[in-house]
Amino acid sequence: MSNAATAEGARTEVRDFYAVLGAEPSASAAELRAAFRDAVLRHHPDRTESSELATRRTSILNRAWTELRDPLRRLHYDHALDAGTAMTMEWPLEPGETPSAPPRRRMGRLEPLPPSPWHQPQWRSVAGFRVPAETWLAGPAAQHDWIVTHHIEGEDWRQHGERYWLRYAVEYYRERARIDDWLGALERLVELDESFDTLVGARLRQSYVANRDYLRGAAFLRRIAERYATGSSQRRWILVELRALLAEFRDAHVRRGRIEERAENAELLLNYLEALGIEAQFADVRAAILAHRRAGHVGRATELLERIASEPVIEAGRWFSLVQLFTEAGQLDRASDLLAAIARGEHPEALDRLRVGGEPSRRIAAARERLGRARLRAMRRAAKPAARRRRAG
């Protein structure tokens, strides 16, 4: 270290921040703090003959500690120390004090560290899988082919518990239209990873609809809903998805298809809702009534109609739905009486524009038009047997 003399004749030497504190650059944060405390106590004005010298030394100690106590600032200082450009300070010496050794430059390890058993340069990580380095350098397409060949093909998703593997396998099965494996891997992924983001990202409802596996999906979603507390936003989201899935089943198999199968599917839907503990919606019962009427099951259709007509009307728009349902079920007089009661104001909520979501007068006019067409069709059906009898006579 170089020595210098101040204007007052005091001798100094150049020290780096570690030398000021009396610590090694390799010291831990706790060791560095302990060195600073010892130095402050050792150079305190109360313990030295020259209070002026002690005050100067204490000031320098505080500056060095301020720099090294912050981890980020210490890291920058260490880099500068390695490069030989670190900041230094003039440390005042006592009369007769011998200067210390020349300034230190922090040196790296002379001996290289032994190779880590985990460091394997011949492998790289892609989507959680190890792929050869040369395959990794070949690009994403080569990486994908290698993963499929060595980790996906020929393996059963039922034997895997790694989520990264299942995520990759889901796409593999979907691209190859392996429906059972696709849905099975999706369900297993959701079961293993209980995060709500994974459930939403799995797009289960769309997958079940694409494969017309509605009831399987409804049962699985109902089971997943049990994870969450009643009334929670997550559970409400799952129940909305479940409802939408069953609505897809209703539209595909109760409102469409062969007449005989529609009635069977309508009963299946109602029974399935009851088994899941979910109340059947107005649209579900309405579709079942129409399916049974078309199949000639008048008794069952009437039973369902009375069941839905006896329920209290909570939504204002339900009054118009009932009029339409009576009309479709052939109970025209009942539909006409209910429509007249609405027009007279006996159900005032049905005349509230905000509650019915539109202009009530237009809905009344549309209901009358449907009712008129239904009466005309009924008259034509009744006239056909009479005409046949006249022709036969």
C-alpha positions in Angstrom: 0.0 0.0 0.0 1.1 3.5 -0.6 1.5 6.0 2.3 0.5 9.6 2.2 0.7 12.7 4.5 -2.2 15.0 5.1 -1.9 18.8 5.4 -1.7 18.4 9.2 1.2 15.9 8.9 -0.9 12.8 9.8 0.2 9.6 8.1 -2.3 7.5 6.1 -2.4 4.4 4.0 -4.7 3.3 1.2 -7.1 0.5 2.1 -10.0 -1.2 0.4 -13.3 -1.5 2.1 -12.7 -5.0 3.4 -9.3 -4.0 4.8 -10.9 -1.0 6.5 -13.3 -3.3 8.4 -10.6 -5.9 9.0 -12.5 -8.7 7.2 -11.8 -11.0 4.3 -13.7 -10.6 0.9 -15.0 -14.1 1.4 -16.6 -13.2 4.7 -20.3 -13.9 5.1 -22.8 -11.2 5.9 -22.8 -12.1 9.6 -19.0 -12.2 9.7 -18.9 -8.8 8.0 -21.3 -7.3 10.5 -19.3 -8.7 13.4 -16.1 -7.3 12.0 -17.7 -3.8 11.6 -18.9 -3.9 15.2 -15.5 -4.9 16.6 -13.8 -2.2 14.5 -16.2 0.5 15.8 -15.7 -0.5 19.4 -11.9 -0.7 18.9 -11.6 2.7 17.4 -14.2 4.5 19.5 -13.1 7.9 20.7 -13.6 6.8 24.3 -11.0 4.0 23.9 -8.3 5.9 22.1 -5.9 8.7 23.1 -6.6 10.9 20.0 -10.3 11.6 19.7 -9.7 13.4 16.4 -8.1 10.3 14.9 -10.8 8.0 16.3 -13.5 10.3 14.8 -11.9 10.1 11.3 -11.5 6.3 11.5 -15.2 5.9 12.7 -16.4 8.0 9.7 -14.4 5.8 7.3 -15.7 2.6 8.9 -19.3 3.8 8.5 -18.6 4.6 4.8 -17.2 1.1 4.2 -20.0 -0.6 6.0 -22.6 1.4 4.1 -21.2 0.1 0.8 -20.7 -3.6 1.9 -23.9 -4.1 3.9 -26.1 -3.9 0.8 -25.8 -7.2 -1.1 -26.1 -5.6 -4.6 -23.6 -2.9 -3.9 -21.3 -5.4 -2.4 -21.5 -7.6 -5.5 -20.5 -4.6 -7.7 -17.7 -3.8 -5.4 -16.4 -7.4 -5.5 -16.4 -7.3 -9.3 -14.4 -4.1 -9.2 -12.0 -5.6 -6.6 -11.4 -8.6 -8.9 -10.7 -6.2 -11.8 -8.4 -4.1 -9.7 -10.6 -1.0 -10.0 -12.2 -1.0 -6.6 -12.6 2.2 -4.7 -10.2 2.7 -1.8 -10.0 5.1 1.2 -7.2 6.9 3.1 -6.9 5.1 6.5 -5.3 7.4 9.1 -2.3 5.9 11.0 -1.3 6.5 14.6 2.1 7.9 15.2 4.6 5.1 15.0 2.1 2.7 13.5 3.5 0.4 10.9 1.7 0.3 7.6 0.0 -3.0 6.7 0.8 -5.2 3.7 0.2 -4.0 0.1 -3.4 -3.8 -1.1 -5.0 -7.1 -1.8 -6.6 -8.0 -5.1 -9.2 -10.7 -4.7 -8.2 -13.7 -6.8 -10.4 -16.5 -8.1 -9.9 -20.1 -7.3 -6.6 -21.5 -8.6 -8.0 -25.0 -8.8 -11.1 -25.6 -11.0 -14.1 -27.0 -9.2 -14.8 -30.7 -9.8 -17.5 -31.2 -12.4 -21.0 -31.4 -10.9 -22.8 -34.8 -11.3 -25.9 -32.9 -12.4 -24.1 -31.0 -15.2 -24.5 -33.1 -18.3 -23.7 -31.0 -21.4 -24.8 -33.8 -23.7 -28.5 -33.1 -22.7 -30.8 -30.2 -22.8 -34.2 -29.6 -21.2 -37.3 -29.1 -23.5 -40.8 -28.9 -21.9 -39.6 -31.0 -19.0 -38.0 -33.7 -21.1 -34.2 -34.4 -21.6 -33.2 -34.3 -25.2 -29.8 -34.8 -26.7 -27.8 -31.6 -27.3 -27.6 -32.2 -31.0 -31.4 -32.6 -31.2 -31.9 -29.4 -29.3 -29.7 -27.6 -31.7 -31.7 -28.9 -34.6 -34.7 -26.9 -33.6 -38.3 -27.3 -32.3 -39.5 -29.8 -34.9 -36.6 -32.2 -34.2 -37.1 -31.8 -30.5 -40.8 -32.6 -30.8 -40.2 -35.7 -32.9 -37.5 -36.9 -30.5 -39.8 -36.5 -27.4 -42.7 -38.2 -29.1 -40.5 -41.1 -30.2 -38.7 -41.7 -26.9 -41.2 -40.5 -24.3 -44.7 -40.6 -25.6 -45.2 -43.3 -28.1 -45.8 -46.8 -26.6 -46.4 -45.4 -23.1 -49.7 -45.5 -21.2 -50.9 -42.2 -19.7 -52.4 -44.1 -16.8 -49.0 -44.9 -15.5 -47.7 -41.3 -15.4 -48.0 -38.8 -12.6 -45.9 -36.0 -14.1 -47.9 -33.1 -15.2 -45.5 -32.0 -17.9 -45.7 -35.4 -19.5 -49.5 -35.4 -19.5 -49.6 -31.9 -21.0 -47.5 -33.1 -23.9 -49.4 -36.3 -24.2 -52.8 -34.5 -24.4 -51.7 -32.7 -27.5 -50.2 -35.9 -29.0 -53.5 -37.8 -28.5 -55.6 -34.9 -29.8 -53.6 -34.5 -33.0 -54.0 -38.3 -33.7 -57.7 -38.4 -32.8 -57.2 -40.9 -30.0 -60.3 -39.8 -28.3 -60.3 -42.0 -25.2 -56.7 -41.4 -24.5 -57.1 -37.6 -25.1 -60.0 -37.3 -22.6 -58.4 -39.6 -20.1 -55.1 -37.8 -20.1 -57.0 -34.4 -19.7 -59.0 -35.7 -16.8 -55.9 -37.2 -15.1 -54.0 -33.9 -15.6 -56.9 -32.0 -13.9 -57.0 -34.5 -11.0 -53.2 -34.2 -10.4 -52.9 -30.5 -10.8 -55.6 -28.9 -8.5 -54.9 -25.3 -9.7 -57.9 -23.6 -11.1 -55.9 -22.2 -14.0 -55.2 -25.8 -15.2 -58.9 -26.6 -15.0 -59.8 -23.6 -17.1 -57.0 -24.1 -19.5 -57.9 -27.7 -20.1 -61.1 -26.6 -21.9 -62.9 -29.8 -20.8 -66.3 -28.8 -21.9 -65.2 -28.1 -25.5 -63.4 -31.5 -25.5 -66.4 -33.4 -24.3 -68.7 -31.6 -26.8 -66.3 -32.3 -29.7 -66.5 -36.0 -28.9 -70.2 -36.1 -28.0 -69.3 -37.5 -24.6 -71.6 -35.2 -22.7 -72.7 -37.3 -19.7 -69.1 -38.5 -18.9 -68.1 -34.8 -18.9 -70.9 -33.8 -16.6 -70.1 -36.5 -14.1 -66.4 -35.5 -14.1 -67.1 -31.8 -13.7 -69.5 -32.5 -10.8 -66.8 -34.5 -9.0 -64.2 -31.7 -9.6 -66.7 -29.1 -8.2 -66.5 -30.8 -4.8 -63.0 -29.4 -4.4 -64.4 -26.0 -3.9 -66.6 -24.5 -1.2 -70.3 -24.0 -2.0 -70.9 -20.5 -3.3 -67.2 -19.9 -4.3 -66.5 -18.4 -7.7 -64.6 -21.5 -8.8 -67.6 -23.8 -8.0 -70.0 -21.4 -9.7 -67.8 -21.5 -12.8 -67.7 -25.3 -12.9 -71.5 -25.5 -12.5 -72.0 -23.1 -15.4 -69.8 -25.3 -17.5 -71.7 -28.4 -16.4 -75.0 -26.8 -17.3 -73.7 -25.7 -20.7 -72.5 -29.3 -21.3 -75.9 -30.8 -20.5 -77.6 -28.1 -22.6 -75.4 -29.4 -25.5 -76.7 -32.9 -24.8 -80.3 -31.6 -24.7 -79.9 -29.8 -28.0 -78.2 -32.7 -29.7 -80.2 -35.7 -28.5 -83.6 -34.4 -27.1 -84.4 -31.7 -29.6 -82.9 -33.6 -32.5 -82.7 -37.2 -33.7 -85.1 -40.0 -34.2 -88.5 -39.4 -32.5 -88.3 -42.6 -30.4 -84.8 -41.8 -29.2 -85.7 -38.2 -28.2 -88.1 -39.3 -25.6 -85.6 -41.8 -24.2 -82.9 -39.2 -24.1 -85.2 -36.7 -22.4 -85.9 -39.1 -19.6 -82.1 -39.9 -19.4 -81.4 -36.2 -19.1 -84.0 -35.7 -16.3 -82.8 -38.7 -14.4 -79.2 -37.7 -14.7 -79.9 -34.2 -13.4 -81.7 -35.7 -10.4 -78.7 -38.1 -9.8 -76.3 -35.2 -9.8 -78.5 -33.2 -7.4 -79.1 -30.5 -10.0 -82.6 -29.0 -10.5 -83.9 -29.4 -14.1 -84.3 -26.0 -15.9 -87.4 -24.9 -17.7 -85.7 -25.6 -21.0 -84.9 -29.1 -20.0 -88.5 -29.9 -19.0 -89.9 -28.1 -22.1 -87.7 -30.2 -24.4 -88.8 -33.4 -22.6 -92.5 -32.5 -23.0 -92.2 -31.9 -26.7 -90.1 -35.1 -27.2 -92.8 -37.2 -25.4 -95.6 -35.5 -27.4 -93.9 -36.3 -30.7 -93.4 -39.9 -29.6 -97.1 -40.2 -28.6 -96.4 -40.4 -24.9 -99.3 -38.0 -24.0 -99.6 -39.1 -20.4 -95.9 -38.5 -19.6 -96.0 -35.2 -21.5 -99.0 -34.1 -19.5 -97.4 -35.1 -16.2 -94.3 -33.1 -17.0 -96.4 -30.1 -18.1 -98.4 -30.1 -14.8 -95.2 -30.4 -12.9 -93.7 -27.3 -14.5 -97.0 -25.4 -14.4 -97.4 -25.9 -10.7 -94.0 -24.5 -9.8 -93.9 -20.9 -8.6 -93.0 -18.3 -11.3 -89.8 -16.5 -10.1 -88.7 -14.9 -13.4 -91.1 -12.5 -15.1 -90.4 -13.8 -18.5 -91.5 -17.3 -17.4 -95.1 -16.3 -17.9 -94.6 -15.9 -21.6 -92.7 -19.2 -21.7 -95.6 -20.9 -20.1 -98.0 -19.5 -22.7 -95.7 -20.9 -25.4 -95.4 -24.2 -23.7 -99.2 -24.6 -23.3 -99.5 -23.7 -27.0 -96.9 -26.3 -28.1 -98.5 -28.9 -25.9 -101.8 -28.4 -27.6 -103.6 -26.9 -24.5 -104.8 -23.9 -26.5 -107.6 -22.8 -24.2 -105.2 -22.8 -21.2 -102.6 -20.8 -23.2 -105.3 -18.3 -24.3 -106.6 -17.8 -20.7 -103.0 -17.2 -19.4 -102.2 -14.8 -22.2 -105.4 -12.9 -21.5 -104.6 -12.7 -17.8 -101.2 -11.3 -18.6 -102.7 -8.7 -20.9 -105.2 -7.7 -18.2 -102.3 -7.0 -15.8 -103.0 -9.9 -13.4 -99.3 -10.7 -13.5 -97.8 -7.2 -13.3 -94.2 -8.4 -13.4 -94.8 -9.7 -16.9 -95.5 -6.2 -18.1 -92.3 -4.7 -16.6 -90.0 -4.0 -19.5 -86.9 -4.2 -17.3 -87.8 -7.5 -15.8 -88.9 -9.3 -19.0 -86.0 -7.8 -21.0 -88.0 -6.2 -23.8 -91.3 -4.7 -24.8 -94.1 -6.7 -23.2 -96.6 -5.7 -25.9 -94.4 -7.2 -28.6 -94.2 -10.5 -26.6 -98.0 -10.5 -26.2 -98.5 -10.0 -29.9 -96.0 -12.7 -30.8 -97.7 -15.1 -28.4 -101.1 -14.3 -29.9 -99.8 -15.0 -33.4 -98.3 -18.4 -32.3 -101.6 -19.2 -30.6 -103.6 -18.3 -33.8 -101.4 -20.5 -36.0 -101.7 -23.4 -33.5 -105.6 -23.1 -33.6 -105.5 -23.1 -37.4 -103.4 -26.2 -37.4 -105.7 -27.9 -34.9 -108.8 -27.0 -37.1 -107.1 -28.5 -40.1 -106.2 -31.7 -38.3 -109.8 -32.0 -37.1 -111.2 -31.4 -40.6 -109.1 -34.2 -42.2 -111.1 -37.2 -40.6 -114.4 -35.6 -41.6 -113.2 -35.1 -45.1 -112.1 -38.7 -45.3 -115.5 -39.9 -44.0 -117.3 -37.8 -46.6 -115.1 -39.3 -49.4 -115.7 -42.8 -48.0 -119.5 -42.3 -47.9 
